Amino acid sequence: MGLAFSLIITAVGLILALAVHPAGSHPVDVNTVGWILFVIGLVAFILDLLLWSTWGPGYLRRTAVVDAGPDYPVRRRAYGQRRTVVEEEDVSAPQGPPPGY
């Protein structure tokens, strides 16, 4: 579940639990269903926050130390992020005019 979905379930659960007052006797208690939805939405919200890659407890384990040499500072990056590597080739200038002339 996502953060928004868990917040919607939590809000619907609180509305059913606190704001709805059934008039007659029904086989399903709306207030109990509301409290169940509230607890499920709250647990899902907390799990989403804990498993979020930048906040969760696993965030500290996913960093690597990259040492580029003595002239560069130590940088940290999370595993799974894209990194662009540019390799430059030393190509001498061609002799004569380019092809097609």
Secondary structure as UniProt FT lines:
FT   HELIX           3..14
FT   HELIX           15..19
FT   HELIX           30..51
FT   TURN            53..55
FT   HELIX           57..62
FT   STRAND          63..66
FT   TURN            70..71
FT   STRAND          75..78
FT   TURN            79..80
FT   TURN            99..100
//
